[in-house]
Amino acid sequence: MIRAFESSSTADGRRLVAGSTGLREASQHTDVKLTVVAEQLLEHARGAAQPDAIHDALRAGLARRPRLAP
């Protein structure tokens, strides 16, 4: 059980790093502050529309990343 927890937290950590890197890249490619990109992503998760430029930058960033194993 401990190994399962450790491997799960390692995978979560990799996802967190990949996610924060993606947000940072989207911020840099759109010239929008990182905090604004993060806020807009949260609002989008709650149902708000996401600006096209940020949506496109996030999608492009995800396409460049290798898939993480669960």
Sine and cosine of phi, psi and omega as CSV:
sin_phi,cos_phi,sin_psi,cos_psi,sin_omega,cos_omega
0.00,0.00,-0.64,0.77,0.00,-1.00
-0.89,0.45,-0.67,0.74,0.02,-1.00
-0.88,0.47,-0.64,0.77,0.03,-1.00
-0.88,0.47,-0.67,0.75,0.01,-1.00
-0.91,0.41,-0.71,0.71,-0.01,-1.00
-0.88,0.47,-0.70,0.71,0.00,-1.00
-0.92,0.38,-0.56,0.83,0.04,-1.00
-0.91,0.41,-0.70,0.72,-0.02,-1.00
-0.94,0.35,-0.52,0.85,0.07,-1.00
-0.91,0.41,-0.71,0.71,0.03,-1.00
-0.89,0.46,-0.66,0.75,0.03,-1.00
-0.89,0.46,-0.63,0.78,0.03,-1.00
-0.90,0.44,-0.66,0.75,0.04,-1.00
-0.90,0.44,-0.64,0.77,0.02,-1.00
-0.91,0.42,-0.64,0.77,0.01,-1.00
-0.89,0.46,-0.72,0.70,0.01,-1.00
-0.89,0.45,-0.71,0.70,0.01,-1.00
-0.89,0.46,-0.65,0.76,0.00,-1.00
-0.92,0.40,-0.69,0.72,0.00,-1.00
-0.93,0.37,-0.56,0.83,0.07,-1.00
-0.91,0.42,-0.67,0.74,0.03,-1.00
-0.89,0.46,-0.66,0.75,0.05,-1.00
-0.90,0.43,-0.67,0.74,0.01,-1.00
-0.89,0.46,-0.69,0.72,0.02,-1.00
-0.89,0.45,-0.68,0.74,0.03,-1.00
-0.88,0.48,-0.64,0.77,0.03,-1.00
-0.88,0.47,-0.71,0.70,-0.03,-1.00
-0.92,0.38,-0.63,0.77,-0.05,-1.00
-0.97,0.25,-0.33,0.94,-0.02,-1.00
-0.95,-0.32,-0.04,1.00,-0.06,-1.00
0.83,0.56,0.62,0.78,0.06,-1.00
-0.89,-0.45,0.69,-0.72,-0.02,-1.00
-0.84,0.55,0.57,-0.83,-0.03,-1.00
-0.83,0.55,-0.66,0.75,0.00,-1.00
-0.90,0.44,-0.56,0.83,0.02,-1.00
-0.94,0.35,-0.67,0.74,0.03,-1.00
-0.87,0.49,-0.71,0.70,0.00,-1.00
-0.89,0.46,-0.69,0.73,0.03,-1.00
-0.88,0.47,-0.68,0.73,-0.01,-1.00
-0.92,0.39,-0.56,0.83,0.06,-1.00
-0.91,0.41,-0.68,0.74,0.05,-1.00
-0.90,0.44,-0.68,0.73,0.04,-1.00
-0.89,0.46,-0.62,0.78,0.04,-1.00
-0.89,0.45,-0.64,0.77,0.04,-1.00
-0.90,0.44,-0.44,0.90,0.03,-1.00
-1.00,0.01,0.03,1.00,0.10,-1.00
0.92,-0.38,-0.07,1.00,0.00,-1.00
-0.98,0.22,0.41,-0.91,0.07,-1.00
-0.94,0.33,0.54,-0.84,0.01,-1.00
-0.95,-0.30,0.70,-0.71,0.03,-1.00
-0.82,0.57,0.65,-0.76,-0.06,-1.00
-0.84,0.55,-0.67,0.74,-0.05,-1.00
-0.88,0.47,-0.67,0.74,0.00,-1.00
-0.95,0.33,-0.67,0.74,0.04,-1.00
-0.85,0.53,-0.73,0.68,-0.02,-1.00
-0.90,0.43,-0.65,0.76,0.00,-1.00
-0.92,0.40,-0.66,0.75,0.04,-1.00
-0.91,0.42,-0.67,0.74,0.00,-1.00
-0.91,0.42,-0.67,0.75,0.03,-1.00
-0.90,0.44,-0.64,0.76,0.03,-1.00
-0.89,0.45,-0.66,0.75,0.03,-1.00
-0.91,0.41,-0.60,0.80,-0.01,-1.00
-0.92,0.40,-0.48,0.88,0.00,-1.00
-0.98,0.19,-0.29,0.96,-0.08,-1.00
-1.00,0.00,0.64,-0.77,0.13,-0.99
-0.94,0.33,0.50,-0.87,0.03,-1.00
-0.93,0.37,0.65,-0.76,0.05,-1.00
-1.00,0.02,0.66,-0.75,0.07,-1.00
-0.96,0.29,0.59,-0.81,0.00,-1.00
-0.91,0.41,0.00,0.00,0.00,0.00
